[in-house]
Amino acid sequence: MERFGEQEELILEFPCDFPIKIVGRADVAFHVRICEIVCRHDEGFNPDEHVQRRDSSAGKYHSLTVNLRATSKAQINAVYQDLKACELVLWAL
């Protein structure tokens, strides 16, 4: 029985592709830093193949969707921690 305010934990089978959406100010440094962070956690990460970028309508922000090849929940958590610690990241989902 599901109760209001409670969520079932997401069940993943590893390895799997795990998309992460990251938003920051429109700056080349933002794109480069995000790719550096993800590369530390995913040796097979290729920015040319695994990153999609969208610009805000006013051009002030970039939204990057990176496709992480996740091997564990700990790996995903570590990526989110590094993204959270990055001063160029406004938010990540």
N, CA, C and O atoms as a MOPAC input file, in Angstrom:
PM7 MOZYME 1SCF
protein

 N      0.84300 1    -1.17900 1     0.00000 1
 C      0.00000 1     0.00000 1     0.00000 1
 C      0.88900 1     1.24300 1     0.00000 1
 O      1.80100 1     1.36300 1     0.81800 1
 N      0.61700 1     2.16100 1    -0.91800 1
 C      1.39300 1     3.39100 1    -1.00800 1
 C      0.70800 1     4.46600 1    -0.17500 1
 O     -0.51300 1     4.61700 1    -0.21300 1
 N      1.50900 1     5.20600 1     0.57400 1
 C      0.98800 1     6.29200 1     1.40200 1
 C      1.45800 1     7.61600 1     0.85200 1
 O      2.50200 1     7.70200 1     0.20500 1
 N      0.67900 1     8.64700 1     1.11600 1
 C      1.04200 1     9.98100 1     0.67600 1
 C      2.39100 1    10.37500 1     1.25300 1
 O      2.64300 1    10.18500 1     2.44300 1
 N      3.25600 1    10.92300 1     0.41100 1
 C      4.55300 1    11.40100 1     0.88100 1
 C      5.63700 1    10.34000 1     0.88600 1
 O      6.80400 1    10.65000 1     1.12800 1
 N      5.27400 1     9.11000 1     0.62600 1
 C      6.28800 1     8.05200 1     0.58200 1
 C      6.51200 1     7.65000 1    -0.86700 1
 O      5.58200 1     7.59800 1    -1.67100 1
 N      7.75300 1     7.37000 1    -1.17300 1
 C      8.09100 1     6.94200 1    -2.52700 1
 C      8.78400 1     5.59700 1    -2.43900 1
 O      9.55000 1     5.32300 1    -1.51600 1
 N      8.49500 1     4.77900 1    -3.41300 1
 C      9.24100 1     3.53100 1    -3.50100 1
 C     10.62400 1     3.86000 1    -4.03600 1
 O     10.78100 1     4.74700 1    -4.87500 1
 N     11.61600 1     3.14600 1    -3.55000 1
 C     12.96800 1     3.37700 1    -4.03300 1
 C     13.08200 1     2.88200 1    -5.46600 1
 O     12.57700 1     1.81300 1    -5.80700 1
 N     13.74300 1     3.66200 1    -6.29300 1
 C     13.95700 1     3.30200 1    -7.68200 1
 C     14.81500 1     2.05000 1    -7.74100 1
 O     15.86600 1     1.97800 1    -7.10400 1
 N     14.37100 1     1.07700 1    -8.49600 1
 C     15.11800 1    -0.16900 1    -8.62300 1
 C     15.82700 1    -0.16600 1    -9.96400 1
 O     15.20300 1    -0.03800 1   -11.01800 1
 N     17.12700 1    -0.30800 1    -9.90500 1
 C     17.95600 1    -0.32500 1   -11.11000 1
 C     18.71600 1    -1.63300 1   -11.18000 1
 O     19.10100 1    -2.19500 1   -10.15500 1
 N     18.92800 1    -2.10900 1   -12.38100 1
 C     19.79600 1    -3.26200 1   -12.59100 1
 C     21.08400 1    -2.74300 1   -13.20500 1
 O     21.06100 1    -2.07100 1   -14.23600 1
 N     22.20300 1    -3.05500 1   -12.57100 1
 C     23.48900 1    -2.55000 1   -13.03100 1
 C     24.21600 1    -3.61000 1   -13.83300 1
 O     24.08200 1    -4.80100 1   -13.55200 1
 N     24.99300 1    -3.19000 1   -14.83900 1
 C     25.18200 1    -1.80800 1   -15.29000 1
 C     23.96400 1    -1.33900 1   -16.07900 1
 O     23.21700 1    -2.14300 1   -16.63800 1
 N     23.77900 1    -0.00500 1   -16.11100 1
 C     22.67200 1     0.58900 1   -16.85700 1
 C     23.04900 1     2.00900 1   -17.26400 1
 O     23.95900 1     2.61700 1   -16.70000 1
 N     22.32600 1     2.52000 1   -18.25500 1
 C     22.49600 1     3.91500 1   -18.64600 1
 C     21.64100 1     4.75300 1   -17.70800 1
 O     20.46600 1     4.45400 1   -17.49400 1
 N     22.23400 1     5.80300 1   -17.14800 1
 C     21.55200 1     6.62900 1   -16.16100 1
 C     21.68800 1     8.09100 1   -16.57200 1
 O     22.77300 1     8.65900 1   -16.45800 1
 N     20.60300 1     8.71400 1   -17.05000 1
 C     20.67900 1    10.11700 1   -17.46100 1
 C     20.66100 1    11.05800 1   -16.26200 1
 O     19.91400 1    10.85200 1   -15.30600 1
 N     21.48900 1    12.08600 1   -16.32800 1
 C     21.53100 1    13.12200 1   -15.29600 1
 C     21.42000 1    14.46300 1   -16.00600 1
 O     22.15500 1    14.73900 1   -16.95300 1
 N     20.49400 1    15.29100 1   -15.53900 1
 C     20.31600 1    16.62600 1   -16.11600 1
 C     20.97900 1    17.63700 1   -15.19300 1
 O     20.73300 1    17.63900 1   -13.98700 1
 N     21.82300 1    18.50200 1   -15.76300 1
 C     22.58500 1    19.48200 1   -14.99700 1
 C     22.38200 1    20.85200 1   -15.62700 1
 O     22.44600 1    20.99200 1   -16.84900 1
 N     22.13700 1    21.86000 1   -14.80200 1
 C     21.93000 1    23.22000 1   -15.29600 1
 C     22.97200 1    24.15100 1   -14.69300 1
 O     23.28700 1    24.07900 1   -13.50500 1
 N     23.49900 1    25.02600 1   -15.54400 1
 C     24.46000 1    26.03700 1   -15.11000 1
 C     24.41700 1    27.22200 1   -16.05900 1
 O     23.71200 1    27.19800 1   -17.06800 1
 N     25.16800 1    28.24500 1   -15.73300 1
 C     25.24000 1    29.42500 1   -16.59500 1
 C     25.90800 1    29.06300 1   -17.92100 1
 O     26.77200 1    28.18800 1   -17.97800 1
 N     25.49500 1    29.75000 1   -18.97700 1
 C     26.04200 1    29.49600 1   -20.30700 1
 C     27.51000 1    29.90600 1   -20.31900 1
 O     27.83800 1    31.09100 1   -20.36300 1
 N     28.37900 1    28.91600 1   -20.28000 1
 C     29.81700 1    29.15300 1   -20.22300 1
 C     30.51500 1    27.87300 1   -20.66700 1
 O     30.12100 1    26.77700 1   -20.26900 1
 N     31.54000 1    28.01000 1   -21.48500 1
 C     32.29200 1    26.84100 1   -21.93400 1
 C     32.86200 1    26.08600 1   -20.74100 1
 O     32.91600 1    24.85600 1   -20.75800 1
 N     33.28600 1    26.80100 1   -19.71200 1
 C     33.87100 1    26.16600 1   -18.52500 1
 C     32.87900 1    25.21300 1   -17.85300 1
 O     33.28000 1    24.18500 1   -17.30600 1
 N     31.59100 1    25.54900 1   -17.89200 1
 C     30.56600 1    24.68700 1   -17.30700 1
 C     30.55000 1    23.34100 1   -18.01400 1
 O     30.57900 1    22.29700 1   -17.36300 1
 N     30.50500 1    23.35700 1   -19.33200 1
 C     30.47600 1    22.12900 1   -20.12000 1
 C     31.73000 1    21.29000 1   -19.86200 1
 O     31.64100 1    20.07900 1   -19.65700 1
 N     32.87900 1    21.93200 1   -19.87500 1
 C     34.15000 1    21.23100 1   -19.66400 1
 C     34.19300 1    20.59700 1   -18.27900 1
 O     34.58000 1    19.43700 1   -18.14400 1
 N     33.80000 1    21.34600 1   -17.24900 1
 C     33.85400 1    20.83900 1   -15.87500 1
 C     32.91600 1    19.65100 1   -15.67800 1
 O     33.27300 1    18.68400 1   -15.00700 1
 N     31.72900 1    19.71700 1   -16.25400 1
 C     30.78300 1    18.60800 1   -16.12100 1
 C     31.36700 1    17.35000 1   -16.75300 1
 O     31.28300 1    16.26500 1   -16.17700 1
 N     31.94800 1    17.49200 1   -17.91700 1
 C     32.56200 1    16.33800 1   -18.58200 1
 C     33.71800 1    15.77900 1   -17.76000 1
 O     33.88500 1    14.56100 1   -17.68800 1
 N     34.51000 1    16.63700 1   -17.14500 1
 C     35.60300 1    16.17700 1   -16.27900 1
 C     35.05900 1    15.37900 1   -15.10200 1
 O     35.59100 1    14.32100 1   -14.76600 1
 N     34.00300 1    15.88200 1   -14.47600 1
 C     33.41600 1    15.19900 1   -13.31700 1
 C     32.90200 1    13.82400 1   -13.71400 1
 O     33.19400 1    12.83300 1   -13.04400 1
 N     32.14300 1    13.75800 1   -14.79400 1
 C     31.56300 1    12.47600 1   -15.20000 1
 C     32.65100 1    11.49800 1   -15.63200 1
 O     32.55900 1    10.30500 1   -15.34400 1
 N     33.67800 1    11.98800 1   -16.31900 1
 C     34.78800 1    11.12000 1   -16.74400 1
 C     35.50800 1    10.45800 1   -15.56300 1
 O     36.00500 1     9.33900 1   -15.68300 1
 N     35.56100 1    11.14800 1   -14.43300 1
 C     36.19000 1    10.56600 1   -13.24000 1
 C     35.45100 1     9.32500 1   -12.74600 1
 O     36.04000 1     8.45300 1   -12.10900 1
 N     34.16700 1     9.25700 1   -13.04300 1
 C     33.33600 1     8.17200 1   -12.53000 1
 C     32.94700 1     7.14500 1   -13.59200 1
 O     32.46700 1     6.06200 1   -13.25800 1
 N     33.14900 1     7.47500 1   -14.86000 1
 C     32.77200 1     6.58300 1   -15.96000 1
 C     33.87400 1     6.62200 1   -17.00400 1
 O     33.93700 1     7.54500 1   -17.81600 1
 N     34.74800 1     5.61300 1   -16.98000 1
 C     35.89900 1     5.59600 1   -17.87800 1
 C     35.50700 1     5.56700 1   -19.35400 1
 O     36.27100 1     6.02400 1   -20.20400 1
 N     34.33300 1     5.03800 1   -19.66400 1
 C     33.88700 1     4.94700 1   -21.04700 1
 C     33.10200 1     6.16000 1   -21.51400 1
 O     32.57000 1     6.16500 1   -22.62400 1
 N     33.02500 1     7.18700 1   -20.67800 1
 C     32.23200 1     8.37000 1   -21.01500 1
 C     32.87400 1     9.12600 1   -22.16900 1
 O     34.05900 1     9.45700 1   -22.12900 1
 N     32.07200 1     9.39500 1   -23.19900 1
 C     32.52800 1    10.14200 1   -24.36400 1
 C     31.61200 1    11.35100 1   -24.52300 1
 O     30.45100 1    11.18800 1   -24.89800 1
 N     32.10100 1    12.55900 1   -24.25000 1
 C     31.25100 1    13.74900 1   -24.33200 1
 C     30.56900 1    13.94300 1   -25.68500 1
 O     29.46000 1    14.47400 1   -25.75000 1
 N     31.22300 1    13.51700 1   -26.76100 1
 C     30.62100 1    13.68100 1   -28.09000 1
 C     29.38300 1    12.80500 1   -28.26900 1
 O     28.48200 1    13.14400 1   -29.03700 1
 N     29.34300 1    11.68800 1   -27.56300 1
 C     28.23100 1    10.74600 1   -27.70500 1
 C     27.24600 1    10.79700 1   -26.54000 1
 O     26.07300 1    10.46600 1   -26.71100 1
 N     27.70700 1    11.20700 1   -25.35800 1
 C     26.89800 1    11.05200 1   -24.14700 1
 C     26.43300 1    12.35200 1   -23.51400 1
 O     25.98000 1    12.35100 1   -22.36900 1
 N     26.53600 1    13.46000 1   -24.23500 1
 C     26.07800 1    14.74900 1   -23.69600 1
 C     25.15600 1    15.42300 1   -24.70200 1
 O     25.47400 1    15.53400 1   -25.88600 1
 N     24.01100 1    15.86600 1   -24.20900 1
 C     23.10300 1    16.68900 1   -25.00800 1
 C     22.99300 1    18.03700 1   -24.31400 1
 O     22.86400 1    18.10900 1   -23.09200 1
 N     23.04600 1    19.10800 1   -25.10700 1
 C     22.96500 1    20.45300 1   -24.53100 1
 C     21.77400 1    21.20500 1   -25.08900 1
 O     21.47500 1    21.14900 1   -26.28200 1
 N     21.10900 1    21.90500 1   -24.19600 1
 C     20.03600 1    22.81600 1   -24.59100 1
 C     20.32800 1    24.16800 1   -23.96900 1
 O     20.78800 1    24.25900 1   -22.83100 1
 N     20.06000 1    25.19700 1   -24.71900 1
 C     20.25900 1    26.55800 1   -24.22500 1
 C     18.91300 1    27.13300 1   -23.80000 1
 O     17.88200 1    26.82200 1   -24.39600 1
 N     18.92800 1    27.96700 1   -22.77400 1
 C     17.70400 1    28.64300 1   -22.35900 1
 C     17.28000 1    29.62000 1   -23.44900 1
 O     18.08200 1    29.98400 1   -24.30900 1
 N     16.03200 1    30.03800 1   -23.41100 1
 C     15.52000 1    30.92800 1   -24.46100 1
 C     16.27700 1    32.25700 1   -24.51800 1
 O     16.43600 1    32.83500 1   -25.59400 1
 N     16.74300 1    32.74300 1   -23.36700 1
 C     17.50700 1    33.99600 1   -23.34200 1
 C     19.00200 1    33.76000 1   -23.52000 1
 O     19.77100 1    34.71300 1   -23.64800 1
 N     19.42000 1    32.48500 1   -23.53000 1
 C     20.82700 1    32.16500 1   -23.72700 1
 C     21.70200 1    32.31800 1   -22.49600 1
 O     22.92700 1    32.24900 1   -22.60000 1
 N     21.09200 1    32.52600 1   -21.32400 1
 C     21.88200 1    32.70900 1   -20.10000 1
 C     22.29700 1    31.39100 1   -19.45300 1
 O     23.26300 1    31.35600 1   -18.69100 1
 N     21.57800 1    30.30800 1   -19.74700 1
 C     21.81100 1    29.02900 1   -19.07700 1
 C     21.95100 1    27.90300 1   -20.09000 1
 O     21.40100 1    27.94800 1   -21.19100 1
 N     22.70700 1    26.89200 1   -19.67700 1
 C     22.81600 1    25.65400 1   -20.44100 1
 C     22.25800 1    24.52900 1   -19.58600 1
 O     22.46500 1    24.47600 1   -18.37400 1
 N     21.55600 1    23.64400 1   -20.24600 1
 C     21.07900 1    22.41500 1   -19.62000 1
 C     21.79400 1    21.27000 1   -20.31700 1
 O     21.66700 1    21.09100 1   -21.52800 1
 N     22.53800 1    20.50200 1   -19.55200 1
 C     23.23700 1    19.34200 1   -20.10100 1
 C     22.57100 1    18.07400 1   -19.58800 1
 O     22.28700 1    17.95200 1   -18.39700 1
 N     22.32500 1    17.13700 1   -20.48700 1
 C     21.89300 1    15.80600 1   -20.08900 1
 C     23.03800 1    14.87900 1   -20.41400 1
 O     23.39900 1    14.70500 1   -21.57700 1
 N     23.60900 1    14.28100 1   -19.38200 1
 C     24.71500 1    13.34400 1   -19.57500 1
 C     24.19100 1    11.93900 1   -19.35000 1
 O     23.36500 1    11.70200 1   -18.46800 1
 N     24.67500 1    11.02000 1   -20.14900 1
 C     24.27500 1     9.62700 1   -20.02300 1
 C     25.41600 1     8.85400 1   -19.37900 1
 O     26.38700 1     8.48600 1   -20.04100 1
 N     25.28500 1     8.61800 1   -18.09300 1
 C     26.29400 1     7.90400 1   -17.31200 1
 C     26.07700 1     6.40400 1   -17.45400 1
 O     24.94300 1     5.93400 1   -17.36800 1
 N     27.13700 1     5.65700 1   -17.66800 1
 C     27.04500 1     4.19100 1   -17.63300 1
 C     27.26400 1     3.80000 1   -16.17800 1
 O     28.39800 1     3.68800 1   -15.71400 1
 N     26.16200 1     3.59600 1   -15.47100 1
 C     26.21300 1     3.35400 1   -14.03400 1
 C     26.47900 1     1.88400 1   -13.73300 1
 O     25.89800 1     0.98600 1   -14.34200 1
 N     27.37300 1     1.67000 1   -12.77900 1
 C     27.70700 1     0.31200 1   -12.35500 1
 C     27.25100 1     0.01700 1   -10.92900 1
 O     27.25000 1    -1.13700 1   -10.50100 1
 N     26.85900 1     1.07100 1   -10.18600 1
 C     26.38600 1     0.88100 1    -8.81000 1
 C     25.68100 1     2.13600 1    -8.31300 1
 O     25.84400 1     3.22100 1    -8.87000 1
 N     24.90100 1     1.96800 1    -7.26200 1
 C     24.24600 1     3.10900 1    -6.63300 1
 C     25.29400 1     4.04000 1    -6.02100 1
 O     25.13000 1     5.26000 1    -6.03800 1
 N     26.36100 1     3.46800 1    -5.48600 1
 C     27.43400 1     4.27800 1    -4.90300 1
 C     28.07300 1     5.17900 1    -5.96200 1
 O     28.41400 1     6.32700 1    -5.67500 1
 N     28.23600 1     4.66900 1    -7.17200 1
 C     28.80100 1     5.46600 1    -8.25900 1
 C     27.88400 1     6.64700 1    -8.58200 1
 O     28.35400 1     7.77400 1    -8.73400 1
 N     26.59800 1     6.39500 1    -8.68500 1
 C     25.63500 1     7.46800 1    -8.97400 1
 C     25.67400 1     8.52100 1    -7.88100 1
 O     25.70300 1     9.71800 1    -8.16700 1
 N     25.67500 1     8.07900 1    -6.62400 1
 C     25.73300 1     9.02000 1    -5.50000 1
 C     27.00600 1     9.85800 1    -5.53300 1
 O     26.97500 1    11.05100 1    -5.23400 1
 N     28.12300 1     9.23600 1    -5.89500 1
 C     29.39900 1     9.95500 1    -5.95900 1
 C     29.37100 1    11.02300 1    -7.05400 1
 O     29.90500 1    12.11600 1    -6.86300 1
 N     28.75800 1    10.71900 1    -8.18800 1
 C     28.64400 1    11.71000 1    -9.25900 1
 C     27.81300 1    12.89700 1    -8.77900 1
 O     28.19700 1    14.05000 1    -8.97800 1
 N     26.66500 1    12.61000 1    -8.14100 1
 C     25.82300 1    13.69900 1    -7.63700 1
 C     26.55500 1    14.53600 1    -6.58500 1
 O     26.39500 1    15.75600 1    -6.55400 1
 N     27.34000 1    13.90900 1    -5.73900 1
 C     28.11400 1    14.65200 1    -4.72600 1
 C     29.10600 1    15.59500 1    -5.39500 1
 O     29.23300 1    16.75100 1    -4.99300 1
 N     29.80600 1    15.10700 1    -6.40900 1
 C     30.77200 1    15.94900 1    -7.11600 1
 C     30.08100 1    17.08400 1    -7.86400 1
 O     30.59000 1    18.20400 1    -7.90800 1
 N     28.92600 1    16.79700 1    -8.44900 1
 C     28.18200 1    17.85200 1    -9.13500 1
 C     27.69900 1    18.89800 1    -8.14300 1
 O     27.76000 1    20.09700 1    -8.41700 1
 N     27.22200 1    18.44800 1    -6.99900 1
 C     26.74800 1    19.36700 1    -5.95900 1
 C     27.88000 1    20.26700 1    -5.46100 1
 O     27.65100 1    21.43100 1    -5.13300 1
 N     29.08400 1    19.73400 1    -5.40600 1
 C     30.24000 1    20.49300 1    -4.91400 1
 C     30.78100 1    21.47400 1    -5.95500 1
 O     31.55600 1    22.36600 1    -5.61000 1
 N     30.39400 1    21.32900 1    -7.19700 1
 C     30.89600 1    22.19200 1    -8.26900 1
 C     30.18700 1    23.53800 1    -8.23700 1
 O     28.95800 1    23.60100 1    -8.28200 1
 N     30.95900 1    24.60200 1    -8.16000 1
 C     30.39300 1    25.94800 1    -8.06100 1
 C     29.69500 1    26.40300 1    -9.34600 1
 O     28.94300 1    27.37700 1    -9.32100 1
 N     29.93100 1    25.71900 1   -10.46100 1
 C     29.30600 1    26.09200 1   -11.73200 1
 C     27.92500 1    25.45700 1   -11.91600 1
 O     27.17700 1    25.84000 1   -12.81600 1
 N     27.59500 1    24.49700 1   -11.07400 1
 C     26.31800 1    23.78100 1   -11.18800 1
 C     25.24900 1    24.49600 1   -10.35700 1
 O     25.42700 1    24.71800 1    -9.15900 1
 N     24.15000 1    24.84900 1   -11.00200 1
 C     23.01900 1    25.42600 1   -10.29700 1
 C     22.13100 1    24.34100 1    -9.69000 1
 O     21.68300 1    24.45700 1    -8.54900 1
 N     21.88500 1    23.29600 1   -10.46100 1
 C     21.18300 1    22.12400 1    -9.94200 1
 C     21.38600 1    20.93300 1   -10.85500 1
 O     21.72900 1    21.07300 1   -12.02900 1
 N     21.16400 1    19.75700 1   -10.28600 1
 C     21.28000 1    18.50000 1   -11.03900 1
 C     20.15800 1    17.56500 1   -10.61500 1
 O     19.83400 1    17.45500 1    -9.43300 1
 N     19.57800 1    16.90400 1   -11.58900 1
 C     18.50300 1    15.92900 1   -11.34600 1
 C     18.89500 1    14.58400 1   -11.92200 1
 O     18.13000 1    13.62500 1   -11.82600 1

